[in-house]
Amino acid sequence: MKSVIYARVSSREQEETGYSLDAQEKLLREYAEKKDYTVSRTFRVTESASKSQTRKTLGEMLAYAEKSGIAVILCEKIDRLTRNLKDAATVDDWIRTKEGREVHFVKENFVLNENTRAHENLVWDMKVAIARFYTNNLSEEVKKGQKEKISQGWLPTKPPLGYKSVGDKGHKVHILDEEKAPFVREMFELYATGNYSIKALVKEMHKRGLRNRVGGKIGKSRMHDLLTDPFYRGDLRWKGQITKGSQPPLVSRKLFESVQFLLGRKLTSPQYRKHLPVFKAKLNCGECGGTITWEIQKGNWYGHCNHHKKCSKTGTTRQDRLEQMLFPYFDGVAPKSERVLRWLERALKESHAEEIEQNAHKRDEIARGIARADQRMERAYIDKLDGQMESALCQKVIEEAKQEKVALLEALEGLGEAQVAYYEAGYAIHELATHAKEIYESQKATVEEKRLLLSYVFSNIELEQATVRPNYTYAFEFLSEWVPKLNESFELEKSQSMQAQISPLQAEMSSLLRG
């Protein structure tokens, strides 16, 4: 007689302790040989298979047996074949549909067929019920363990790309993966520039060396999942709920939120193109407000307005000529010497000292707010134990206090970042202004880097009849007002017209004094 084998393991522990698929198949083939059965096919269910995949494999086996005229199924034990009433009913239906069909459970020395006696059917039903109980109980224990893991701030599954798990079983924690983490951080930084679509980012990161855990290319949908995973900012997302995690954040909250904002754009997401002009979507027509369109002809980019009906004149402007018109605006915000830049650095440090003092007061106030939230949670819990507060109200008070505490902790974290960033950003802006033209003209500068530089310096640029009217960003607008005065002051000192002064910032140059 023809037969099929059904082998299944439901956990890695079973695989490692003598219940492996190979061990089951060997046992069942030996049994088939003794009974003079021919094994037509083996169906195997691995420990990684989901409930739906397990049911699908069972259905495929019954369909194969129906089609091939096979009347015997060989299985190690009842709980290897089914652990729920639905699948048990499916097997029952298969047996009773045609005479002579049997399921052999070898280790339990039990054969299920249409002639099985009442007390044996009772054993079948009981063992299915016990297997179902085992599955349900295991599910409860797993959920309880997951809940405890989440409460401790750890994800109860494998962490996303850029992290790795360390520690013993049941006590695993997540740390940064030194090899993958820099790539993932770079992935967030590149997308935050606004110059990449998801498709373009996939290609760029693959070119730079980012690979998944098995060494393959990260797909578009997976890349999107990674960019939206709050795990990277230090939070956990589990069953739709966001909680505070204990893992070290890979990116700042500010960078993460910037990426989420860009991912939520509609119709304005950058589309990948083989040829990307530097000024694409960065120039508007000064007459009608329309976006300047760019076309490449004989190796040169030309920009023109497509709103012909609204514009009186629709001339074209070549990219290199437009760049020559913008370079004076780079020079207008650039400190003229390293000495000017060093003075700015010193001035920023002095100003930073005041910022530190202000932040200390803010930090104290936030700490008091956190202490008040802790006290509210403690009082609510004590009142509940004393019977002075209902459980529902206690839970509500605790949840509100928790949310307030999380918000305060985020504010405290942001305050620490801002304290360092205040000085660093201030100096970086001045240094960028000093070398902006040099960076732009560098042969090593890519189109993406030039576009990023333009977005730092100019909020928007208007073009009308071959005349350019750029508007600075807030930071560079400030520089355009004060850097020329500062350059003038140091130029006067250099020409020895201010030799008697101890500093170029005495009252004679009152425009540079604080306030």
For each residue, the residues with C-beta under 8 A, 3 or more apart:
1: 36 37 38 71 72
2: 37 38 40 68 69 70 71 72
3: 32 37 38 39 40 70 72 73 74
4: 39 40 41 42 43 61 64 65 70 72 73 74
5: 25 28 29 32 39 41 42 43 74 75
6: 42 43 45 58 61 73 74 75 80 81
7: 21 24 25 28 42 43 44 45 75 76 80
8: 21 24 44 45 54 80 81
9: 14 15 19 20 21 24 45 46 47
10: 14 47 83
11: 14 15 47
12: 15 16 47
13: 16 17
14: 9 10 11 17 19 20 47
15: 9 11 12 19 20 21 47
16: 12 13 20
17: 13 14
18: 23
19: 9 14 15 23 24
20: 9 14 15 16 23 24
21: 7 8 9 15 24 25 44 46
22: 25 26
23: 18 19 20 26 27
24: 7 8 9 19 20 21 27 28 76 80
25: 5 7 21 22 28 29 42 44
26: 22 23 29 30
27: 23 24 30 31 76 106 107
28: 5 7 24 25 31 32 39 74 75 76 106
29: 5 25 26 32 33 39
30: 26 27 33 34
31: 27 28 34 35 74 104 106
32: 3 5 28 29 35 37 38 39 74
33: 29 30 36 37
34: 30 31
35: 31 32 104
36: 1 33
37: 1 2 3 32 33 72 74
38: 1 2 3 32
39: 3 4 5 28 29 32 42 74
40: 2 3 4 68 70
41: 4 5 64
42: 4 5 6 7 25 39
43: 4 5 6 7 57 60 61 64
44: 7 8 21 25 57
45: 6 7 8 9 49 53 54 57
46: 9 21 49
47: 9 10 11 12 14 15
48:
49: 45 46 53 54 57
50: 53 54
51: 54 55
52: 55 56
53: 45 49 50 56 57
54: 8 45 49 50 51 57 58
55: 51 52 58 59 87
56: 52 53 59 60
57: 43 44 45 49 53 54 60 61
58: 6 54 55 61 62 81 82 87 90
59: 55 56 62 63 90
60: 43 56 57 63 64
61: 4 6 43 57 58 64 65 73
62: 58 59 65 66 90 91 94
63: 59 60 66 67
64: 4 41 43 60 61 67 68 70
65: 4 61 62 68 70 71 73 94
66: 62 63 94
67: 63 64
68: 2 40 64 65
69: 2
70: 2 3 4 40 64 65 73
71: 1 2 65 98 100 101 102
72: 1 2 3 4 37 101 102 103 104
73: 3 4 6 61 65 70 81 102 103 104
74: 3 4 5 6 28 31 32 37 39 104 106
75: 5 6 7 28 78 80 81 103 104 105 106
76: 7 24 27 28 80 105 106 107
77: 80 81 105 106 107 108
78: 75 81 82 105 108 110 124 127 128 131
79: 82 83 127 130 131 134
80: 6 7 8 24 75 76 77
81: 6 8 58 73 75 77 78 87 91 103 105
82: 58 78 79 87 88 91 128 131
83: 10 79 87 128 131 132 134 135
84: 87 88 128 131 132 135
85: 88 89 128 129 132
86: 89 90
87: 55 58 81 82 83 84 90 91
88: 82 84 85 91 92 124 125 128
89: 85 86 92 93
90: 58 59 62 86 87 93 94
91: 62 81 82 87 88 94 95 103 112
92: 88 89 95 96
93: 89 90 96 97
94: 62 65 66 90 91 97 101
95: 91 92 101 102 103 112 113 114
96: 92 93 101 114
97: 93 94 101
98: 71 101
99: 114
100: 71 113
101: 71 72 94 95 96 97 98 113 114
102: 71 72 73 95 111 112 113
103: 72 73 75 81 91 95 111 112 113
104: 31 35 72 73 74 75 110 111
105: 75 76 77 78 81 108 109 110 111 112
106: 27 28 31 74 75 76 77 109
107: 27 76 77
108: 77 78 105 127
109: 105 106
110: 78 104 105 120 123 124
111: 102 103 104 105 116
112: 91 95 102 103 105 116 120 124
113: 95 100 101 102 103 116
114: 95 96 99 101
115:
116: 111 112 113 120 121 124
117: 120 121
118: 121 122
119: 122 123
120: 110 112 116 117 123 124
121: 116 117 118 124 125
122: 118 119 125 126
123: 110 119 120 126 127
124: 78 88 110 112 116 120 121 127 128
125: 88 121 122 128 129
126: 122 123 129 130
127: 78 79 108 123 124 130 131
128: 78 82 83 84 85 88 124 125 131 132
129: 85 125 126 132 133
130: 79 126 127 133 134
131: 78 79 82 83 84 127 128 134 135
132: 83 84 85 128 129 135 136
133: 129 130 136 137
134: 79 83 130 131 137 138
135: 83 84 131 132 138 139
136: 132 133 139 140
137: 133 134 140 141
138: 134 135 141 142
139: 135 136 142 143
140: 136 137 143 144
141: 137 138 144 145
142: 138 139 145 146
143: 139 140 146 147
144: 140 141 147 148
145: 141 142 148 149 156
146: 142 143 149 150 156 238
147: 143 144 150 151
148: 144 145 151 152
149: 145 146 152 154 155 156
150: 146 147 153 154 155 156 236 238 243
151: 147 148
152: 148 149 246
153: 150 236 243 244 245 246 247
154: 149 150 172 173 174 236 245 246 247
155: 149 150 158 159 174 231 236 238 245 247
156: 145 146 149 150 238
157:
158: 155 165
159: 155 162 163 164 165 174 231 247
160: 163 226 229 231 232
161: 177 180 184 212 213 218 226
162: 159 176 177 180 181 183 184 185 232 250
163: 159 160 174 175 176 177 180 181 231 247 250
164: 159 174 175 176 177
165: 158 159 172 173 174
166: 172 173 174 175
167: 171 172 173
168: 171 172
169: 172
170:
171: 167 168
172: 154 165 166 167 168 169
173: 154 165 166 167 246 247
174: 154 155 159 163 164 165 166 247
175: 163 164 166 247 248
176: 162 163 164 181 248 250
177: 161 162 163 164 180 181
178: 181
179: 182
180: 161 162 163 177 183 184 210
181: 162 163 176 177 178 184 185 250
182: 179 185 186
183: 162 180 186 187 205 208 209 210
184: 161 162 180 181 187 188 210 226 232 250
185: 162 181 182 188 189 250 251
186: 182 183 189 190 205 208
187: 183 184 190 191 201 205 210 223 226 227
188: 184 185 191 192 227 232 250 251 255 256 259
189: 185 186 192 193 255
190: 186 187 193 195 196 201 204 205
191: 187 188 196 198 201 227 259 262 263
192: 188 189 255 258 259 262
193: 189 190 196 448 451 452 455
194: 262 270 455
195: 190 270 276 448 451 452
196: 190 191 193 200 201 204 270 272 448
197: 200 201 269 270 271 272
198: 191 201 202 220 223 224 227
199: 202 203 220 272
200: 196 197 203 204 270 272
201: 187 190 191 196 197 198 204 205 223
202: 198 199 205 206 217 218 219 220 223
203: 199 200 206 207 272
204: 190 196 200 201 207 208
205: 183 186 187 190 201 202 208 209 210 218 223
206: 202 203 209 210 211 217 218
207: 203 204
208: 183 186 204 205
209: 183 205 206
210: 180 183 184 187 205 206 218
211: 206 215 216 217 218
212: 161 215 216 217 218 222
213: 161
214:
215: 211 212
216: 211 212
217: 202 206 211 212
218: 161 202 205 206 210 211 212 222 223 226
219: 202 222 223
220: 198 199 202 223 224
221: 224 225
222: 212 218 219 225 226
223: 187 198 201 202 205 218 219 220 226 227
224: 198 220 221 227 228 263
225: 221 222 228 229
226: 160 161 184 187 218 222 223 229 232
227: 187 188 191 198 223 224 259 263
228: 224 225 260 263
229: 160 225 226 232 237
230: 233 234 235 236 237 242 256
231: 155 159 160 163 234 235 236 237 245 247
232: 160 162 184 188 226 229 249 250 251 256
233: 230 249 250 251 252 253 256
234: 230 231 244 245 247 248 249 253
235: 230 231 242 243 244 245
236: 150 153 154 155 230 231 242 243 244 245
237: 229 230 231 240 241 242
238: 146 150 155 156 241 243
239:
240: 237
241: 237 238
242: 230 235 236 237
243: 150 153 235 236 238
244: 153 234 235 236 406 409
245: 153 154 155 231 234 235 236
246: 152 153 154 173
247: 153 154 155 159 163 173 174 175 231 234
248: 175 176 234
249: 232 233 234 252 253
250: 162 163 176 181 184 185 188 232 233
251: 185 188 232 233 255 256
252: 233 249 255 256 417
253: 233 234 249 256 257 410 413 414
254: 257 258 414 417
255: 188 189 192 251 252 258 259
256: 188 230 232 233 251 252 253 259 260
257: 253 254 260 261
258: 192 254 255 261 262
259: 188 191 192 227 255 256 262 263
260: 228 256 257 263 264
261: 257 258 264 265
262: 191 192 194 258 259 265 269
263: 191 224 227 228 259 260
264: 260 261
265: 261 262 268 269
266: 269
267:
268: 265
269: 197 262 265 266
270: 194 195 196 197 200
271: 197
272: 196 197 199 200 203
273: 276
274:
275: 296
276: 195 273 280 447 448 451
277: 280 294 296 301 303 319 447
278: 282 301 319 447 450 451 454
279: 282 283 292 294 301 303 319 322 454 461
280: 276 277 294 451
281: 291
282: 278 279 451 454 455 458 460 461
283: 279 291 292 303 322 461 462 463
284: 289 290 291 292 460 461 462 463
285: 288 289 290 291 292 305 307 311 462 463 464
286: 462 463 464 465 467 469
287: 305 310 311 312 313 464
288: 285 305 307 310 311
289: 284 285
290: 284 285 305 306 307 310 311
291: 281 283 284 285 306
292: 279 283 284 285 303 304 305 463
293: 303 304 305 306
294: 277 279 280 301 302 303 319
295: 301 302 304
296: 275 277 299 300 301 302
297: 300 302
298:
299: 296
300: 296 297 318 319 320
301: 277 278 279 294 295 296 318 319
302: 294 295 296 297 316 317 318 319
303: 277 279 283 292 293 294 316 317 318 319 322 463
304: 292 293 295 314 315 316 317
305: 285 287 288 290 292 293 308 311 314 463
306: 290 291 293
307: 285 288 290 310 311
308: 305 311 314
309:
310: 287 288 290 307
311: 285 287 288 290 305 307 308 314
312: 287
313: 287 465
314: 304 305 308 311
315: 304 465 466
316: 302 303 304
317: 302 303 304 321 322 463 466
318: 300 301 302 303 321 322
319: 277 278 279 294 300 301 302 303 322 323
320: 300 323 324
321: 317 318 324 325 466
322: 279 283 303 317 318 319 325 326 463 468
323: 319 320 326 327 440
324: 320 321 327
325: 321 322 328 467 468
326: 322 323 329 330 461 468 470
327: 323 324 330 331 437
328: 325 331 332
329: 326 332 333 457 458 470 472
330: 326 327 333 334 433 436 437 440 457
331: 327 328 334 437
332: 328 329 480 483 484
333: 329 330 433 436 457 472 476 479 480 483
334: 330 331 433 434 435 436 437 483
335: 340 341 344 430 433 434 483 486 487
336: 340 487 490 491
337: 340 341 490
338: 341 342
339: 342 343 490
340: 335 336 337 343 344 486 487 490
341: 335 337 338 344 345 430 431 434
342: 338 339 345 346
343: 339 340 346 347 486 490
344: 335 340 341 347 348 427 430 486
345: 341 342 348 349 427 430
346: 342 343 349 350
347: 343 344 350 351
348: 344 345 351 352 423 426 427
349: 345 346 352 353 423
350: 346 347 353 354
351: 347 348 354 355 426
352: 348 349 355 356 422 423 426
353: 349 350 356 357
354: 350 351 357 358
355: 351 352 358 359 419 422 423
356: 352 353 359 360 419
357: 353 354 360 361
358: 354 355 361 362
359: 355 356 362 363 415 418 419
360: 356 357 363 364
361: 357 358 364 365
362: 358 359 365 366 415
363: 359 360 366 367 412 415
364: 360 361 367 368
365: 361 362 368 369
366: 362 363 369 370 408 411 412 415
367: 363 364 370 371 412
368: 364 365 371 372
369: 365 366 372 373 404 408
370: 366 367 373 374 405 408 409 412
371: 367 368 374 375
372: 368 369 375 376
373: 369 370 376 377 401 402 404 405 408
374: 370 371 377 378 401 405
375: 371 372 378 379
376: 372 373 379 380 397 401
377: 373 374 380 381 397 398 401 402
378: 374 375 381 382
379: 375 376 382 383
380: 376 377 383 384 389 393 394 397 398 401
381: 377 378 384 385 394 398
382: 378 379 385 386
383: 379 380 386 388 389 394
384: 380 381 387 388 389 390 391 394
385: 381 382
386: 382 383
387: 384
388: 383 384
389: 380 383 384 393 394 397
390: 384 393 394
391: 384 394 395
392: 395 396
393: 380 389 390 396 397
394: 380 381 383 384 389 390 391 397 398
395: 391 392 398 399
396: 392 393 399 400
397: 376 377 380 389 393 394 400 401
398: 377 380 381 394 395 401 402
399: 395 396 402 403
400: 396 397 403 404
401: 373 374 376 377 380 397 398 404 405
402: 373 377 398 399 405 406
403: 399 400 406 407
404: 369 373 400 401 407 408
405: 370 373 374 401 402 408 409
406: 244 402 403 409 410
407: 403 404 410 411
408: 366 369 370 373 404 405 411 412
409: 244 370 405 406 412 413
410: 253 406 407 413 414
411: 366 407 408 414 415
412: 363 366 367 370 408 409 415 416
413: 253 409 410 416 417
414: 253 254 410 411 417 418
415: 359 362 363 366 411 412 418 419
416: 412 413 419 420
417: 252 254 413 414 420 421
418: 359 414 415 421 422
419: 355 356 359 415 416 422
420: 416 417 423 424
421: 417 418 424 425
422: 352 355 418 419 425 426
423: 348 349 352 355 420 426 427
424: 420 421 427 428
425: 421 422 428 429
426: 348 351 352 422 423 429 430
427: 344 345 348 423 424 430 431
428: 424 425 431 432
429: 425 426 432 433 475 476 479
430: 335 341 344 345 426 427 433 434 479
431: 341 427 428 434 435
432: 428 429 435 436 439 453 456
433: 330 333 334 335 429 430 436 457 476 479 483
434: 334 335 341 430 431
435: 334 431 432 438 439
436: 330 333 334 432 433 439 440 453 457
437: 327 330 331 334 440 441
438: 435 441 442
439: 432 435 436 442 445 449 453
440: 323 330 436 437 445 450 453
441: 437 438 445
442: 438 439 445
443:
444:
445: 439 440 441 442 449 450 453
446: 449 450
447: 276 277 278 450 451
448: 193 195 196 276 451 452
449: 439 445 446 452 453
450: 278 440 445 446 447 453 454
451: 193 195 276 278 280 282 447 448 454 455
452: 193 195 448 449 455 456
453: 432 436 439 440 445 449 450 456 457
454: 278 279 282 450 451 457 458 461
455: 193 194 282 451 452 458
456: 432 452 453 473 476
457: 329 330 333 433 436 453 454 472 473 476
458: 282 329 454 455 461 470 471 472 473 476
459: 471 472 473 474
460: 282 284 470 471
461: 279 282 283 284 326 454 458 468 469 470 471
462: 283 284 285 286 468 469 470 471
463: 283 284 285 286 292 303 305 317 322 466 467 468 469
464: 285 286 287 467 469
465: 286 313 315
466: 315 317 321 463
467: 286 325 463 464
468: 322 325 326 461 462 463
469: 286 461 462 463 464
470: 326 329 458 460 461 462
471: 458 459 460 461 462 477
472: 329 333 457 458 459 475 476 477 479 480
473: 456 457 458 459 476 477
474: 459 477 478
475: 429 472 478 479
476: 333 429 433 456 457 458 472 473 479 480
477: 471 472 473 474 480 481
478: 474 475 481 482
479: 333 429 430 433 472 475 476 482 483
480: 332 333 472 476 477 483 484
481: 477 478 484 485
482: 478 479 485 486 512
483: 332 333 334 335 433 479 480 486 487
484: 332 480 481 487 488
485: 481 482 488 489 509 511 512
486: 335 340 343 344 482 483 489 490 512
487: 335 336 340 483 484 490 491
488: 484 485 491 492
489: 485 486 492 493 504 505 509 512
490: 336 337 339 340 343 486 487 493 494 504
491: 336 487 488 494 495
492: 488 489 495 497 498 504
493: 489 490 496 497 498 499 501 504
494: 490 491
495: 491 492
496: 493 499
497: 492 493
498: 492 493 501 504 508
499: 493 496
500:
501: 493 498 504 506 508
502: 506
503: 506
504: 489 490 492 493 498 501 509
505: 489 509 512 513
506: 501 502 503 509
507: 510 513
508: 498 501
509: 485 489 504 505 506 512 513
510: 507 513
511: 485
512: 482 485 486 489 505 509
513: 505 507 509 510
514:
515:
